[in-house]
Amino acid sequence: MSAPNDERIKLSKRVYDGLRRQIDEGEWREGTRMPTETELAASFGVSRPVVREALVQLRSEGIIDSRRGSGSVVIAANGAPRRSYSPIENVADLISAFEFRLTIECDAAAFTALRGKSQDLAQIISAHEKFKSDLSESDFGDLDLAFHIAIAKCTGNKLFEATLSMLNPQILLGMRLVGEFSLIGSSTRAQTVYREHALIVDAIKSGDAQAAFDAMRSHLLQSRHRILGFDVPPNWQRLGPVNTSSSAS
């Protein structure tokens, strides 16, 4: 990954820290509508995408609520509890986030293939099919994340969904970084991701846990390569889903 990515991450953290401090110190109380992204960008001397990443972090922690066309509103001020992992500050953090996702999401796909019900599959397919339309960069990240959370939700284990939801800022930041620095257009990337997602969906539909595990692993590895621009050699890897049978030792 190029140096600008590290700088982008540092800027996003600086904006996040500044906004969090203003909220905690009571400058913006609960129910207060925050300045627009454009106004915040001018105030901090950064671009709107940098501000947007900081807002994603605040939203994931339950500090603000954001709606398209309505801006962001403070919903929990004065030291509200943090409900997410630490913000990404450098490339090493991005690599760690993907390492963690590989341990969580591959098994989530396998469990969904084994346990998913028809209504669960409908949610996953709905999230998947939205990639056929023309997407903006922000829509791309939100829809990709929605697809992954839909799979986690269908595992029958609430901890998968809760854990992945807590990773929202890290996942969205990675997606937005690849959108900003990639030489591949957003429509081409959407088509590529759609094809990768289709393999996961097909495996889940067929109830094939191993194929679902493999398809998710391949997708995450390719996503990581798109963001970083290079492959990360593993120190160790498990190539199959967890054995959930009662006879497993």
N, C-alpha and C positions, 0 to 999 in steps of 0.2 A: 504494500500500500504506500502511496506517495505521502510526502510530508504534509501537504495541505489537509489530509484527512485527520492527522493528529491535531493540527491547529484547529480544525473545525470542532473536534470533540472538546478541546480545552475551552473554546469560546462558548459552546453550549453549556458546559458546566458552570462557567462564570455567570452566564445569564440565569441559569437555574438557581445558583446560590444567591444571586441578587434578588430575584423574585421571591424566593423562599424567605429571605430575610425581611423583605418589605411586608410580606403577609404575616410572618411571626411577630413582627414589631407593631402590628396593628394599622399599618398604613392603608391596607385594604382589608376591611372587615368582612365577615361572612355575609353573603348576599351582594357584595360589591362587584360591579362589572369592571373587569380589568381593561386597560388600554388595548387598542387593536395591535395586531402583529406588526403593522407598519410603524405605529407609534413606539412600540417597545424596541423595534429594530433601530429606530433613530435614536432613542434614549441610550441604548447600550452601544451604539456604533457598530452593529453587526447586520448580517443579512436576515431576511425573514425566515429562511429555512433553519437557521441557527436558533432563532426565537421559538420556532415551531417545535424543535426537539426538546427545548427546555419545558415548554408547555405540556408536551407528551409525558415527560417525567412527573410533573406536578399532577396531571390528570390520573396517572397510574397510581399515585399515592393517595388519591381521594381528596386532594387539596382543592382542586378546581374542577369545574364541569364545563366542557366546551361543546357547543353545537354550531353546526355550519350556518353561517348567516347571522348568528347571535353573539359570537365572541365567547370569551371565557368569564366565568363567574366564580368567585371564591365560595366554596361550600364548607370548608373546615379550616379555620384559622387558629392562631395562638397555640403553636406547638402540637398540631394534630399528628397522630402517629404515622410513621412512614410504613407503607405497605408495598415495598418493592426492594429489589436488590440495588446495590450501589451503582451510581451512574457510571457509564463507560467513560474512561478518561484517556485511553490510549489504545494502540493496536493490540497490545497484549490482552487487554480486557475484552476486545472483540473476539479474539481467538478463544479465550476462556469461556465466553458466552456460548460460542458454537460447540465447544467441547461438552459443556453442560447440556445443551439442547440435544446433542447426539445421544446422550445417555437417557434422556427423558422421552423425546418424541418418537424414536424408533419403536420403543416398547409400547408407547401410546397407540401407534398405528396398528401394532400387532394385536393388542388387547381389543381395539375397536373391531378388527376383523373377526375376532373370536366372539365378542359380546354384543356388537352393534345390532340394534333393532331397525326395522324398516323406517321408522320416523327419524332415527338418528342418521341413517344414510341419506335421507332426503335433505337434511340440513347441510351435510357435507357436499352433496351434489349441487345444492343451490349456491353455496359459497364458491364452489369450483367453476360453475357456469358463468359467473359474473366476470370472469377473466376474458370472455369472448368480446366484450364491449371495449370501446376506446377508453383508456384510463389515463388520468393525470398521475403525476408522481405521488401525490398524497393519497389518491384513491388506490393506487397500486399497493402501497404499503399496508393500508387499512384492510384491503380485501385479502391480501396474502396472509396477514395475521389472523383474520377471521376464519380462513380455511383451516389453519393449524389449530386454532382454539376449538373449532367445531369437532375436529378429530379427538382432541383431548377430552372434550365434554362427553363424548360418546363411549369412553372407556368403561364407564360404570364406576370410576374411581374419581371422586371430586378433587383429590390432591393433584392429579395431572392438570386439570383445568386451572386450579388455583395457582400452581407453580408457573404454568405458562403465562397466565395473566400477569403475574408479578414481573415477568420478563418483557412486558410490552415495550418499555422504552428502549431496552437493548436491541430488541428485534427491529423495531421501527427505525432506530438510528442506523443500523446496518443497511436496511433497505434504502434509506434516503442517501446514504453515502454512495452506494453503488449507482443510484440514480443521478447523482451530481457528477461523479467522476468517470462513469462508464462511457466507453465510446459506442456502446450499443444503444439504440433508441428504445424508448419505453415500450413502444408497441411490439418490437422484436423480443424484448425481455419478457413481456407479458405472454407472448406466444410460447416462448421457451418454458416458462414456469407453468403455463397451462398444460403443456405436454408432460412435464414432470409430475404435476399433480394428478393427471389422468392415470398414470401408472399406479399411484397410491390408491386412487378411488377404485380402479379395477380390482386391485388386490383385496381391498376391504369388501367390495361387493361379492367377491367369490369366496370370502371367508378364509383366505389364505394368509395366515399370520406371518409366515416366513417371507412371503412375497411382499406383504405390506411393510414389514420391517426393512427389507432390502430396498424397496422403492423410496421409503422415507429417508433412509441413510444416504442413498445416492443423491436425492434432492438436496439434502442439507449440505453435503460435501460440495456439490456444484454451486449452491448458493454462497457458501463460504469462499469458493474460488472466485466467483463473480465480484464479491466485495473486496477481498484482499488482493486479488490478482496473482496469487500463487497458492500452491498446495502446502498443507502443514503435515509433515510426516508424523504418524501417531507413535506414541511410546508403547501403547497397548490398545487393543480394540477387541470387542466382543462382536462376533459376526452374526449372531442369531438372537432371537427374542428369549426372554426369560422363560424357563420351563415352569409352567404353573400347575402341572399335574400333581396329584397328592403323593405320587410315588417318587417324586424328585427328592434327592438327598440334600 
